[in-house]
Amino acid sequence: MSGAREREALPPLVGGILVGGASRRMGSAKALLEWHGETFVERITTALTTVVPEVVLLGSPPALPPALAGLQVIDDLPGACGPLAGVLAAFAARPGAAWLIVTCDQPLLQTATLAWLIARRQIDRIAVLPRLVPGRIEPFPGIYEPGCRAALAAIAAHAPGVANAAGAGRGRGGSLQPLA
């Protein structure tokens, strides 16, 4: 299949920003921290809107800046913990979509990074996750295709105390392998 035809066959891509979490160590909502006059979540939304047609907030966001009041919010999936609760909620809401997931504490996220991930999508891949160094997969930012939903649900079911997908990939209930 040619590159252009394969791209057309890929599921639609939606941007998701993980905004849940208690921020216990920080003491305030990370999404609302400011960097150069904008909140983290505003900066990240701006970066995402340059590469995807729609951005959704995943989790229970704090009081949002007025500029983001129109964004859809998808609450965390009950029974799941940490970022997996947001990712699984995204798939529950839109099972046929692929998700470009980022966290609300990545204000320096570059559109070039997001474009790099998107360029590596392929029909036979269930996720595109950056590998920073050998043996270390970074789950966010990452692209999660519909085909990975069952694996993520299994990780959440077998490791309910896992705080993040990276920890889950290191042997607690499942294995995530880098595909790019």
URHU-V788259 format. One record per residue. RES is the residue in one small letter. PSI is psi in whole degrees, 0 to 359 (* if undefined). Layout:
res psi
RES PSI
RES PSI
This chain:
res psi
m 136
s 160
g 316
a 318
r 322
e 317
r 319
e 332
a 348
l 149
p 155
p 148
l 126
v 141
g 134
g 131
i 120
l 112
v 3
g 192
g 148
a 346
s 42
r 315
r 324
m 323
g 353
s 164
a 121
k 324
a 333
l 1
l 149
e 146
w 116
h 47
g 3
e 149
t 158
f 313
v 328
e 316
r 317
i 320
t 317
t 315
a 316
l 320
t 346
t 344
v 347
v 152
p 343
e 141
v 136
v 144
l 131
l 120
g 191
s 99
p 156
p 182
a 121
l 151
p 147
p 327
a 340
l 5
a 335
g 355
l 143
q 143
v 131
i 117
d 153
d 149
l 124
p 141
g 345
a 155
c 153
g 205
p 331
l 328
a 321
g 318
v 315
l 325
a 322
a 314
f 326
a 322
a 323
r 77
p 336
g 358
a 154
a 153
w 127
l 102
i 132
v 164
t 161
c 359
d 36
q 61
p 344
l 12
l 130
q 142
t 331
a 324
t 315
l 318
a 323
w 315
l 313
i 322
a 341
r 4
r 139
q 155
i 320
d 8
r 138
i 349
a 156
v 112
l 133
p 144
r 113
l 313
v 162
p 131
g 0
r 106
i 134
e 118
p 339
f 130
p 148
g 158
i 128
y 113
e 159
p 331
g 347
c 355
r 313
a 319
a 318
l 320
a 322
a 320
i 314
a 321
a 324
h 347
a 64
p 339
g 359
v 128
a 337
n 161
a 330
a 318
g 322
a 326
g 353
r 36
g 3
r 81
g 359
g 179
s 122
l 126
q 140
p 139
l 1
a *
